[in-house]
Amino acid sequence: MKKVTVPSRCWYENEERELDFPDRWEVDPINSPGFDKPGLTSEQIKEKINSPCQGPPLDEIARGRKQAVIVFDDMTRPTPVKDVAPHVLESLHRAGMQRDQIRFIWGLGSHGAYDMINARKKLGDEIVENYAVYNHDPFQNTVGIGRTSTGVELWFNREFMDCDLRIGIGCITPHVHVGFGGGAKIIFPGVAGIESINQFHNQFYRDPQSTGLGNFENNIMRAEVDAAGEAAGLEFKVDCLINRRREITNLYAGPFRATHIAGAEEGREHYGASCASGYDIVIANSYAKANESGISLVVALQLVKLGEGTVVLISDAPEGQVPHYVMRSWGTDYGGRHFAPKVKGVMSNLLKKLIVMAPYPDRVSLDWFCHIDDATVVKTWPEVLAILQEDYPAEAKVAVVLDGTMQYLKPPN
């Protein structure tokens, strides 16, 4: 048997899963150069934070400020914030700020709130026990600060706006809307009001072709994010690049536009994969954003033989798919502003078969992308392999996407 290992359970055991395949199949692991880079040491992270890619260091910015807020990304992102935040706090304390002048806010956008078990995973025990950590509520306690040039209303978290020093910690990864996440996206939609978030997602329909994984320049949704970041006064950002073990391989600190541009430029190569399409079977693993695993399907559909091939989506998120107030269902045939009930039979027009490997399945997790009856849901890899071998008893060309939530296919040169 041929074997390929893929990263698994980002916020749990953070282990490798071994997938085996018949020797008669041609199996191509779809890797990205950045996935195998080593992680930075704590001292290297500290040095990069204290030496911004542009502008003054944080302790200089913080001098004389009264209240600081640190917005950090949620459990749909792989950033090990606890490896970054202590160095940010050192800078703030060096500038004279005390603990009660600093608070942390989850950059949830329209995702559901988190408990302190998750806060400890993300921030570490020391921060949870010594600093205020707040969820973001997009439905109330927001402050209006105007509009972008395209008319998008800007409402932001009251606690965030009450602080005179606004900081963000997050990561650069390919994103289906803004090309690459990072930059001011940590606050827009991260700590925006629900109406602002809905209007932001509306922008997709103005020019869908300018958006998409890896489409960074002239991206209309990225432009909205940048405008909101300027209006809200996001003053200092830390943007990280991540490997297949959720380790930071590089980071950029400083003004959010500078960190975003630098991180996206490196991210093109770091997360990019060059490969042909036309595969009989595509295994699309979800690791970094396993609780938003439908993103992997976007990559898989670019690789598989449309109308003839099979996609296996590995969706191993014990907590289930993230609650999303804009995109997901909240009842039998209704949901958030941008949710549309999935019609039975659509997926069968695209694929021979969609198999979802979900060790902890539920009846609504597929509402992101298909009707529940359009997928074969199983719990284990042996079950997947049994189905595939029955459907492909002879040769087959197989692609294994190591993490379809953190990779994108680079356009041909």
C-alpha positions as CSV (number, residue, x, y, z in Angstrom):
1,M,0.0,0.0,0.0
2,K,1.1,3.6,-0.7
3,K,0.9,6.0,2.3
4,V,0.5,9.7,2.6
5,T,0.4,11.6,5.9
6,V,-1.7,14.7,6.4
7,P,-2.0,17.1,9.3
8,S,-4.9,16.6,11.6
9,R,-6.8,18.0,14.7
10,C,-5.3,21.4,14.8
11,W,-6.6,22.4,18.2
12,Y,-6.6,19.0,19.8
13,E,-3.9,16.4,19.5
14,N,-2.3,18.3,16.5
15,E,-1.1,15.0,15.0
16,E,-0.5,13.5,11.5
17,R,-3.0,11.1,10.0
18,E,-1.8,8.3,7.7
19,L,-3.8,7.6,4.6
20,D,-3.1,4.4,2.7
21,F,-3.9,3.7,-1.0
22,P,-3.6,0.7,-3.3
23,D,-0.3,0.3,-5.1
24,R,-2.2,0.3,-8.5
25,W,-3.2,3.9,-8.0
26,E,-1.0,6.9,-8.9
27,V,-1.0,9.1,-5.8
28,D,0.3,12.7,-5.8
29,P,0.6,14.6,-2.5
30,I,-0.2,18.3,-3.2
31,N,2.2,20.1,-0.9
32,S,3.1,23.8,-0.6
33,P,6.7,25.0,0.1
34,G,5.9,26.7,3.4
35,F,4.3,23.7,4.9
36,D,7.7,22.1,5.7
37,K,9.4,25.2,7.0
38,P,10.6,25.1,10.6
39,G,8.9,27.2,13.2
40,L,10.5,30.3,14.7
41,T,11.9,30.2,18.2
42,S,10.3,32.4,20.9
43,E,13.4,34.7,20.7
44,Q,13.0,35.0,16.9
45,I,9.3,35.9,17.3
46,K,10.2,38.5,19.9
47,E,12.9,40.1,17.6
48,K,10.5,40.4,14.7
49,I,7.8,42.0,16.8
50,N,10.3,44.5,18.2
51,S,11.7,45.2,14.7
52,P,8.6,46.2,12.6
53,C,8.7,45.9,8.9
54,Q,7.6,49.5,8.8
55,G,7.1,52.3,11.3
56,P,8.1,52.6,15.0
57,P,8.2,49.7,17.5
58,L,5.1,49.1,19.6
59,D,6.6,50.3,22.9
60,E,7.2,53.6,21.3
61,I,3.7,53.8,19.9
62,A,2.2,52.8,23.3
63,R,4.0,55.4,25.3
64,G,1.4,57.8,26.9
65,R,-1.6,55.7,25.8
66,K,-4.4,55.1,28.3
67,Q,-6.1,51.9,27.2
68,A,-5.0,49.1,24.8
69,V,-7.0,46.4,23.1
70,I,-5.6,43.4,21.4
71,V,-7.9,41.7,18.9
72,F,-6.9,38.1,18.1
73,D,-8.3,35.6,15.6
74,D,-10.6,32.8,16.6
75,M,-10.6,29.0,16.4
76,T,-11.2,29.0,12.7
77,R,-7.7,30.2,12.2
78,P,-4.5,28.3,13.1
79,T,-2.5,31.2,14.7
80,P,-0.8,30.2,17.9
81,V,-1.6,33.6,19.5
82,K,-0.1,32.5,22.8
83,D,3.4,32.4,21.1
84,V,2.9,36.1,20.0
85,A,0.9,37.8,22.7
86,P,3.4,37.7,25.6
87,H,5.9,39.6,23.5
88,V,3.2,42.2,22.6
89,L,2.4,42.5,26.3
90,E,6.1,43.0,27.1
91,S,6.2,46.0,24.7
92,L,3.0,47.5,26.3
93,H,4.3,47.1,29.8
94,R,7.7,48.5,28.8
95,A,5.8,51.6,27.7
96,G,4.3,51.9,31.1
97,M,0.9,50.3,30.7
98,Q,-0.5,48.2,33.5
99,R,-2.6,45.0,33.2
100,D,-5.9,46.7,33.9
101,Q,-5.2,49.0,30.9
102,I,-5.1,46.1,28.5
103,R,-7.8,43.7,27.3
104,F,-8.2,41.0,24.6
105,I,-11.1,40.6,22.3
106,W,-11.9,37.6,20.1
107,G,-12.1,38.7,16.4
108,L,-15.2,36.7,15.8
109,G,-16.9,38.6,13.0
110,S,-20.2,36.8,12.6
111,H,-18.9,33.5,14.2
112,G,-20.3,32.2,17.4
113,A,-18.8,33.0,20.8
114,Y,-16.1,30.9,22.6
115,D,-15.7,29.7,26.1
116,M,-12.6,29.9,28.3
117,I,-11.4,26.4,27.3
118,N,-10.9,27.7,23.8
119,A,-9.4,31.0,25.2
120,R,-6.8,28.9,27.1
121,K,-6.0,27.0,23.9
122,K,-5.6,30.2,21.9
123,L,-4.0,32.6,24.5
124,G,-2.5,30.3,27.2
125,D,-3.3,30.1,30.9
126,E,-1.2,33.1,31.9
127,I,-3.1,35.6,29.8
128,V,-6.5,34.2,30.6
129,E,-5.9,34.4,34.3
130,N,-4.3,37.9,34.3
131,Y,-6.0,39.9,31.6
132,A,-9.6,40.5,30.6
133,V,-10.7,38.5,27.6
134,Y,-14.0,39.4,25.9
135,N,-16.1,37.8,23.2
136,H,-17.3,40.1,20.4
137,D,-21.1,40.5,20.0
138,P,-21.9,41.8,16.6
139,F,-25.6,42.4,17.5
140,Q,-25.3,45.0,20.2
141,N,-22.8,47.4,21.9
142,T,-21.4,48.7,18.6
143,V,-20.4,52.2,17.6
144,G,-21.0,53.8,14.2
145,I,-18.0,55.7,12.8
146,G,-19.2,56.4,9.2
147,R,-19.1,54.7,5.8
148,T,-16.5,53.5,3.3
149,S,-16.3,55.3,-0.1
150,T,-18.6,52.6,-1.5
151,G,-21.3,53.2,1.2
152,V,-20.6,50.3,3.5
153,E,-21.7,51.3,7.0
154,L,-18.9,50.9,9.7
155,W,-20.1,49.8,13.1
156,F,-17.4,48.5,15.5
157,N,-17.3,46.9,19.0
158,R,-17.7,49.5,21.7
159,E,-14.9,48.2,23.9
160,F,-12.5,48.2,20.8
161,M,-13.5,51.8,20.0
162,D,-13.1,53.0,23.6
163,C,-9.4,52.2,23.5
164,D,-6.8,54.6,22.2
165,L,-4.4,51.9,21.1
166,R,-5.8,49.2,18.8
167,I,-3.7,46.1,18.0
168,G,-4.4,42.9,16.1
169,I,-2.8,39.5,16.1
170,G,-3.6,37.1,13.3
171,C,-2.3,35.1,10.3
172,I,-1.9,35.3,6.6
173,T,-3.6,32.4,4.8
174,P,-5.4,32.2,1.4
175,H,-8.9,33.4,1.7
176,V,-11.9,32.9,-0.6
177,H,-12.9,36.6,-0.5
178,V,-10.0,38.8,0.1
179,G,-7.3,36.7,-1.6
180,F,-5.2,36.4,1.6
181,G,-6.5,36.9,5.1
182,G,-4.6,39.1,7.5
183,G,-4.2,42.9,7.8
184,A,-7.3,44.7,8.9
185,K,-9.5,41.7,8.4
186,I,-8.9,41.0,12.1
187,I,-11.2,43.9,12.8
188,F,-13.4,44.0,9.7
189,P,-15.3,41.9,9.9
190,G,-13.6,40.7,13.1
191,V,-15.1,43.2,15.5
192,A,-17.7,44.8,13.3
193,G,-21.4,45.0,13.7
194,I,-23.7,42.5,12.0
195,E,-25.1,45.0,9.5
196,S,-21.6,46.1,8.5
197,I,-20.6,42.4,8.1
198,N,-23.6,41.8,5.9
199,Q,-22.8,44.8,3.7
200,F,-19.2,43.7,3.5
201,H,-20.2,40.3,2.1
202,N,-22.5,42.1,-0.4
203,Q,-19.4,43.6,-2.0
204,F,-18.6,40.2,-3.5
205,Y,-21.4,40.6,-6.0
206,R,-20.0,43.8,-7.4
207,D,-17.0,42.0,-9.0
208,P,-16.7,38.3,-8.1
209,Q,-13.8,37.8,-10.5
210,S,-11.6,40.2,-8.4
211,T,-12.0,37.9,-5.4
212,G,-10.9,34.3,-4.7
213,L,-8.1,32.3,-3.2
214,G,-4.8,34.1,-3.8
215,N,-6.4,37.0,-5.7
216,F,-4.8,39.9,-3.8
217,E,-4.3,42.8,-6.1
218,N,-7.3,44.9,-7.2
219,N,-9.5,42.8,-4.9
220,I,-12.6,44.9,-4.1
221,M,-13.3,43.1,-0.8
222,R,-9.7,43.7,0.3
223,A,-10.1,47.4,-0.5
224,E,-13.1,47.5,1.8
225,V,-11.1,45.9,4.6
226,D,-8.3,48.4,4.2
227,A,-10.7,51.3,4.2
228,A,-12.3,50.1,7.4
229,G,-9.0,49.5,9.1
230,E,-7.9,53.1,8.4
231,A,-11.3,54.5,9.6
232,A,-11.2,52.4,12.8
233,G,-7.6,53.2,13.6
234,L,-6.0,49.8,13.7
235,E,-2.5,51.0,14.6
236,F,-0.3,47.9,15.0
237,K,-0.7,44.4,13.5
238,V,1.2,41.1,13.8
239,D,0.6,38.8,10.8
240,C,2.0,35.3,10.9
241,L,2.6,32.6,8.3
242,I,2.0,29.0,9.4
243,N,3.4,25.6,8.6
244,R,1.6,22.2,8.6
245,R,2.1,21.8,12.4
246,R,0.5,25.2,13.3
247,E,3.9,26.7,14.0
248,I,4.9,30.3,13.0
249,T,7.5,30.2,10.2
250,N,7.6,34.0,9.7
251,L,5.8,37.1,10.9
252,Y,5.5,40.8,10.0
253,A,4.7,43.5,12.6
254,G,3.8,47.1,12.0
255,P,1.1,49.0,10.2
256,F,-1.6,46.6,8.9
257,R,-1.2,47.6,5.2
258,A,2.5,46.9,5.3
259,T,2.2,43.6,7.2
260,H,-0.6,42.4,4.9
261,I,1.2,43.2,1.7
262,A,4.5,41.6,2.9
263,G,2.7,38.6,4.2
264,A,0.6,38.1,1.1
265,E,3.7,38.4,-1.1
266,E,5.5,35.7,0.8
267,G,2.2,33.7,1.1
268,R,2.0,33.3,-2.7
269,E,4.9,30.9,-2.6
270,H,4.4,29.7,1.0
271,Y,0.9,28.4,0.5
272,G,0.8,28.0,-3.3
273,A,0.8,24.7,-5.1
274,S,1.5,24.2,-8.8
275,C,-0.2,21.1,-10.3
276,A,-2.4,20.0,-13.1
277,S,-6.1,19.1,-12.9
278,G,-7.9,16.0,-14.2
279,Y,-7.6,13.7,-11.2
280,D,-10.0,10.8,-10.8
281,I,-10.0,11.1,-7.0
282,V,-9.1,14.2,-4.9
283,I,-8.6,13.8,-1.2
284,A,-9.1,17.3,0.3
285,N,-7.9,17.4,3.8
286,S,-9.0,20.2,6.2
287,Y,-6.6,21.1,9.0
288,A,-6.0,24.7,9.8
289,K,-9.7,25.6,9.3
290,A,-11.3,22.1,9.9
291,N,-14.4,23.9,11.3
292,E,-14.7,25.7,8.0
293,S,-13.9,22.6,5.9
294,G,-16.0,23.5,2.9
295,I,-13.1,25.8,1.8
296,S,-11.3,22.6,0.9
297,L,-14.0,21.8,-1.7
298,V,-13.0,25.0,-3.6
299,V,-9.5,23.6,-4.2
300,A,-10.7,20.0,-4.8
301,L,-13.1,21.1,-7.6
302,Q,-10.2,22.7,-9.4
303,L,-8.3,19.4,-9.4
304,V,-10.9,16.7,-10.0
305,K,-12.4,15.6,-13.4
306,L,-15.7,17.5,-13.3
307,G,-18.7,15.3,-13.8
308,E,-16.6,12.2,-13.6
309,G,-14.4,12.3,-10.5
310,T,-14.8,11.7,-6.8
311,V,-13.9,14.1,-4.0
312,V,-13.2,13.0,-0.4
313,L,-13.5,15.9,2.0
314,I,-11.8,15.1,5.4
315,S,-13.7,17.2,7.9
316,D,-12.3,16.2,11.3
317,A,-13.6,18.9,13.7
318,P,-14.9,17.5,17.0
319,E,-16.6,20.8,17.7
320,G,-18.4,20.8,14.4
321,Q,-18.5,23.5,11.8
322,V,-18.3,27.0,13.2
323,P,-21.7,28.8,13.8
324,H,-21.9,31.6,11.2
325,Y,-24.6,34.2,11.5
326,V,-24.2,35.3,7.9
327,M,-23.5,32.2,5.9
328,R,-25.1,29.2,7.7
329,S,-28.6,27.8,8.2
330,W,-30.5,28.7,11.4
331,G,-33.6,26.6,10.6
332,T,-34.9,24.1,8.1
333,D,-34.9,26.3,5.1
334,Y,-33.6,29.7,6.3
335,G,-30.4,31.2,7.7
336,G,-28.2,34.2,7.7
337,R,-28.4,37.0,5.1
338,H,-26.1,35.1,2.7
339,F,-27.3,31.6,3.3
340,A,-29.2,29.8,0.5
341,P,-30.8,26.4,1.0
342,K,-28.9,23.8,-0.9
343,V,-30.9,22.0,-3.6
344,K,-30.7,18.2,-3.8
345,G,-28.9,16.9,-6.8
346,V,-26.6,19.9,-7.6
347,M,-23.4,18.1,-6.4
348,S,-24.1,15.0,-8.5
349,N,-23.9,17.3,-11.6
350,L,-20.3,18.2,-10.6
351,L,-19.0,14.9,-9.3
352,K,-19.4,11.2,-9.6
353,K,-19.5,11.1,-5.8
354,L,-18.8,13.3,-2.8
355,I,-17.6,11.5,0.3
356,V,-17.3,13.4,3.6
357,M,-15.1,11.7,6.2
358,A,-16.3,13.2,9.5
359,P,-15.5,11.3,12.7
360,Y,-18.0,13.5,14.5
361,P,-20.8,14.0,11.9
362,D,-24.0,16.0,12.3
363,R,-27.1,16.7,10.1
364,V,-26.4,20.3,9.3
365,S,-22.6,20.6,8.8
366,L,-22.9,20.3,5.1
367,D,-25.1,23.4,4.8
368,W,-22.1,25.4,3.6
369,F,-22.0,23.6,0.3
370,C,-24.5,20.8,-0.5
371,H,-27.7,19.1,0.4
372,I,-27.2,16.4,3.1
373,D,-28.4,13.7,0.6
374,D,-25.7,14.7,-2.0
375,A,-22.9,13.4,0.1
376,T,-21.9,10.0,1.5
377,V,-20.8,10.6,5.1
378,V,-18.5,8.1,6.9
379,K,-16.4,8.3,10.0
380,T,-13.2,6.5,9.2
381,W,-10.5,6.2,6.5
382,P,-11.1,2.4,6.0
383,E,-14.7,3.2,5.2
384,V,-13.6,5.8,2.6
385,L,-11.1,3.4,1.1
386,A,-13.6,0.6,0.8
387,I,-15.9,2.9,-1.2
388,L,-13.1,4.1,-3.4
389,Q,-11.8,0.7,-4.2
390,E,-15.2,-0.5,-5.2
391,D,-15.7,2.5,-7.5
392,Y,-12.1,2.3,-8.9
393,P,-11.1,-1.4,-9.1
394,A,-8.4,-0.7,-11.7
395,E,-6.0,2.3,-12.0
396,A,-6.8,5.7,-10.8
397,K,-5.1,9.1,-10.6
398,V,-5.3,10.5,-7.0
399,A,-4.4,13.9,-5.6
400,V,-4.0,14.3,-1.8
401,V,-4.4,18.0,-0.8
402,L,-2.6,18.2,2.5
403,D,-4.7,21.1,3.7
404,G,-7.3,22.6,1.4
405,T,-8.1,25.3,3.9
406,M,-4.6,26.7,3.9
407,Q,-3.5,26.0,0.3
408,Y,-4.4,27.5,-3.1
409,L,-3.6,26.5,-6.7
410,K,-1.2,29.0,-8.3
411,P,-2.2,30.1,-11.7
412,P,0.0,28.7,-14.5
413,N,2.9,30.9,-15.6
